[in-house]
Amino acid sequence: MFQTKEDFLSRFKEPVYTSHHVFPSLRTFNCLHNWNGKAVIELSKLRIEISDLDYLYCSNSNPFDSQLHFQQNCYRLWYQIEGNGILQNVTRNSFGTARPGLLGIMERGERHSYLHQRGNFQCFQILFSFLPSQKAKCYWNTEIEGKTVLEGSDRLYFENLLFDLLFVISNNKEILGLASISRILEILVVLFKKGLIIIDESQFPRNKTKSLVAKAKNFMSLHFNSMHHQAQLEKECGVDINYLNVVFKREIGKTLYQYITDVRMEFAKHLLETTDLSVVTIAEQVGYPNGNSFTRAFKRHEHCTPQQFRKIGSGKKPK
């Protein structure tokens, strides 16, 4: 039998909320601090890695007065439980309304922001990655980002999954980690059913070119800050780097160098917007040997210096 959010919240031990570790103006469920970090779900063709679970809360009586900025090297499930606002994909300069029932996926490496407008704000998030399983020779995603709005019984069912997961974690009802993992898997299945994630099984392992490109993208997205030579990518993909560059350019429309530069610059812009880190420190964190080489690359890419970007921001704020 489905229960409402209020029914589930009444089962939690007090105190329910604590200050959020990334966004101090928001609160989160205290039980999430007790969750034992990463989880791995190994399927026949897919390996799903859960990096983090998150829950953001702010009451209407004490609203936060600034945008929330998000970026990560994995995928971010976003589910809006309460509140109305604007979600912006800053990288693509696209906007969308966020309202209760909104379920979406944020692409890895791309910058997003949320501007709250009215009502209480509650949002559940999962950070996760898809990798080929040990038995699968290749795979590729035809689509990974999308959004929908859950209504009626679909919304009630999904929120039951979320709060049941939180209840299991808050009451230490784990059985070898299976209790939370099984519920997380049920949540992710909804993404497949709604078409927010599409993995074309007909390409296992038939389309080797697309699989090779996906493998290269995965490696660069995960190791952009430590990849100092393309030989690392050549070894990972098991093909000649010149051949890889040709097929990558044909499929993506960018060279390997252009792609990893784009990834590095998006992370650099996020750090410039959300932190006071020095240019030298940011250069190190995104994979450049020193501040000068990073500044030159940034200026070529963005037509301004990192300091100028930090001063003016992205210049693409929602109205």
MORA-V213727 format. One record per residue. N is the residue number from 1. RES is the residue in three letters. PSI is psi in whole degrees, 0 to 359 (999 if undefined). OMEGA is omega in degrees with one decimal (none if undefined). Layout:
# MORA-V213727
n->[N,N]
res->[RES,RES]
psi->[PSI,PSI]
omega->[OMEGA,OMEGA]
This chain:
# MORA-V213727
n->[1,2,3,4,5,6,7,8,9,10,11,12,13,14,15,16,17,18,19,20,21,22,23,24,25,26,27,28,29,30,31,32,33,34,35,36,37,38,39,40,41,42,43,44,45,46,47,48,49,50,51,52,53,54,55,56,57,58,59,60,61,62,63,64,65,66,67,68,69,70,71,72,73,74,75,76,77,78,79,80,81,82,83,84,85,86,87,88,89,90,91,92,93,94,95,96,97,98,99,100,101,102,103,104,105,106,107,108,109,110,111,112,113,114,115,116,117,118,119,120,121,122,123,124,125,126,127,128,129,130,131,132,133,134,135,136,137,138,139,140,141,142,143,144,145,146,147,148,149,150,151,152,153,154,155,156,157,158,159,160,161,162,163,164,165,166,167,168,169,170,171,172,173,174,175,176,177,178,179,180,181,182,183,184,185,186,187,188,189,190,191,192,193,194,195,196,197,198,199,200,201,202,203,204,205,206,207,208,209,210,211,212,213,214,215,216,217,218,219,220,221,222,223,224,225,226,227,228,229,230,231,232,233,234,235,236,237,238,239,240,241,242,243,244,245,246,247,248,249,250,251,252,253,254,255,256,257,258,259,260,261,262,263,264,265,266,267,268,269,270,271,272,273,274,275,276,277,278,279,280,281,282,283,284,285,286,287,288,289,290,291,292,293,294,295,296,297,298,299,300,301,302,303,304,305,306,307,308,309,310,311,312,313,314,315,316,317,318,319]
res->[MET,PHE,GLN,THR,LYS,GLU,ASP,PHE,LEU,SER,ARG,PHE,LYS,GLU,PRO,VAL,TYR,THR,SER,HIS,HIS,VAL,PHE,PRO,SER,LEU,ARG,THR,PHE,ASN,CYS,LEU,HIS,ASN,TRP,ASN,GLY,LYS,ALA,VAL,ILE,GLU,LEU,SER,LYS,LEU,ARG,ILE,GLU,ILE,SER,ASP,LEU,ASP,TYR,LEU,TYR,CYS,SER,ASN,SER,ASN,PRO,PHE,ASP,SER,GLN,LEU,HIS,PHE,GLN,GLN,ASN,CYS,TYR,ARG,LEU,TRP,TYR,GLN,ILE,GLU,GLY,ASN,GLY,ILE,LEU,GLN,ASN,VAL,THR,ARG,ASN,SER,PHE,GLY,THR,ALA,ARG,PRO,GLY,LEU,LEU,GLY,ILE,MET,GLU,ARG,GLY,GLU,ARG,HIS,SER,TYR,LEU,HIS,GLN,ARG,GLY,ASN,PHE,GLN,CYS,PHE,GLN,ILE,LEU,PHE,SER,PHE,LEU,PRO,SER,GLN,LYS,ALA,LYS,CYS,TYR,TRP,ASN,THR,GLU,ILE,GLU,GLY,LYS,THR,VAL,LEU,GLU,GLY,SER,ASP,ARG,LEU,TYR,PHE,GLU,ASN,LEU,LEU,PHE,ASP,LEU,LEU,PHE,VAL,ILE,SER,ASN,ASN,LYS,GLU,ILE,LEU,GLY,LEU,ALA,SER,ILE,SER,ARG,ILE,LEU,GLU,ILE,LEU,VAL,VAL,LEU,PHE,LYS,LYS,GLY,LEU,ILE,ILE,ILE,ASP,GLU,SER,GLN,PHE,PRO,ARG,ASN,LYS,THR,LYS,SER,LEU,VAL,ALA,LYS,ALA,LYS,ASN,PHE,MET,SER,LEU,HIS,PHE,ASN,SER,MET,HIS,HIS,GLN,ALA,GLN,LEU,GLU,LYS,GLU,CYS,GLY,VAL,ASP,ILE,ASN,TYR,LEU,ASN,VAL,VAL,PHE,LYS,ARG,GLU,ILE,GLY,LYS,THR,LEU,TYR,GLN,TYR,ILE,THR,ASP,VAL,ARG,MET,GLU,PHE,ALA,LYS,HIS,LEU,LEU,GLU,THR,THR,ASP,LEU,SER,VAL,VAL,THR,ILE,ALA,GLU,GLN,VAL,GLY,TYR,PRO,ASN,GLY,ASN,SER,PHE,THR,ARG,ALA,PHE,LYS,ARG,HIS,GLU,HIS,CYS,THR,PRO,GLN,GLN,PHE,ARG,LYS,ILE,GLY,SER,GLY,LYS,LYS,PRO,LYS]
psi->[131,144,157,167,320,323,318,317,329,344,347,148,146,148,143,318,154,165,138,139,340,320,93,336,352,166,165,172,130,330,334,338,340,355,138,48,219,148,149,130,112,113,181,326,349,144,118,122,122,116,325,153,141,152,123,134,139,134,155,333,344,64,156,148,22,165,150,135,135,142,147,161,23,194,149,115,130,123,119,118,316,155,157,138,196,126,129,130,100,324,317,356,48,148,154,153,135,122,168,133,353,124,123,170,128,128,146,144,343,145,135,155,156,127,112,142,313,158,171,151,122,132,133,141,146,131,125,162,151,128,158,143,171,333,340,128,330,164,165,152,128,335,139,344,136,178,156,169,120,136,159,231,329,316,316,318,314,318,329,318,315,309,333,321,313,324,317,315,318,332,13,47,20,145,95,29,357,330,311,320,320,323,322,319,320,321,316,328,326,324,319,316,326,0,15,336,127,118,113,103,343,345,8,113,42,308,89,331,310,324,319,317,319,321,319,317,316,314,315,324,328,333,22,331,351,0,106,355,142,348,330,320,322,317,319,318,343,24,163,138,327,319,316,319,321,310,327,314,322,321,320,332,7,153,168,317,317,321,311,330,317,316,313,320,324,319,322,317,323,316,323,325,328,354,170,20,147,161,322,316,318,319,315,321,337,5,18,146,335,171,326,315,323,316,318,316,319,318,322,323,319,353,29,163,163,321,320,320,316,323,316,346,194,339,13,63,141,146,999]
omega->[-179.5,176.7,178.6,177.8,-178.5,178.0,-179.9,-178.2,-179.7,-179.2,-177.8,175.7,176.5,-3.7,-178.4,-171.8,172.5,-178.5,-179.3,-173.5,179.7,-179.3,-173.9,-179.0,179.6,175.6,179.3,177.4,-179.7,-175.9,-177.5,176.2,-178.9,-179.9,-171.1,170.4,-170.2,174.4,-178.3,176.0,-176.5,177.4,-175.5,-178.3,-177.5,170.8,-179.1,179.1,177.9,-176.6,-175.4,169.2,-177.3,177.4,-177.9,-178.3,172.7,-178.5,179.7,-178.4,-179.6,-173.5,173.5,-169.8,179.1,178.1,171.6,-178.3,-177.4,168.8,-176.8,179.2,174.2,178.2,-179.5,171.7,178.7,175.3,-178.1,179.5,178.8,174.0,177.3,-179.7,-179.6,172.8,179.7,165.4,-174.7,-179.7,-177.8,-178.1,176.9,-175.6,175.5,179.0,175.6,179.6,-179.0,-178.2,-180.0,177.0,-177.4,178.1,174.6,-179.3,177.7,175.0,-179.0,-178.7,176.8,174.5,177.2,176.8,-177.4,-178.3,-178.4,177.1,170.1,179.4,173.9,-175.4,177.4,-177.8,170.0,173.2,-173.6,177.8,172.0,177.1,176.3,176.3,-178.7,-178.0,-177.1,-179.5,178.8,174.1,172.4,-178.7,175.5,179.0,-179.3,-179.5,177.8,178.6,175.6,175.8,179.3,-179.5,171.0,-175.5,177.4,-179.8,-179.5,178.7,-177.3,-180.0,173.2,177.3,-177.9,-174.6,174.2,174.9,179.7,178.6,178.3,-178.8,-175.7,-176.7,177.9,-179.1,-177.4,170.7,-176.8,-179.9,-174.4,-175.5,-179.4,-178.6,-179.7,179.8,176.1,179.6,176.6,178.6,-179.3,178.0,178.0,178.9,177.6,-177.7,-179.4,177.7,178.0,173.8,177.8,173.8,-173.3,-176.2,178.7,-179.4,176.6,-17.5,-165.9,-174.2,-174.0,-179.8,179.6,177.5,179.3,178.9,178.0,179.6,178.5,179.0,178.6,-176.4,-179.4,179.4,-178.4,-172.3,-177.3,-177.0,-179.7,-178.8,-175.2,179.5,-178.1,176.7,177.6,179.4,177.8,179.1,-179.3,-175.3,175.0,177.2,177.6,-174.3,179.4,176.4,179.3,-179.6,179.6,-177.8,178.6,179.4,-179.7,-176.5,-171.8,-176.3,178.1,173.3,176.3,-179.7,179.9,-178.6,-177.8,174.9,176.9,180.0,-179.1,-177.7,178.2,177.3,178.6,180.0,176.9,179.8,177.9,-178.7,-168.2,-178.8,174.9,-179.7,178.8,178.3,179.5,179.7,178.3,177.9,179.6,-175.2,-179.2,169.5,177.1,-174.7,-179.5,-177.1,-177.9,179.9,177.3,-179.4,178.2,179.9,-179.8,-179.0,176.6,-174.9,-171.8,-179.6,171.8,179.8,175.9,179.8,178.2,178.6,179.9,-177.0,-174.9,-176.3,-178.2,-178.1,-176.8,-177.5,177.4,-178.6,none]
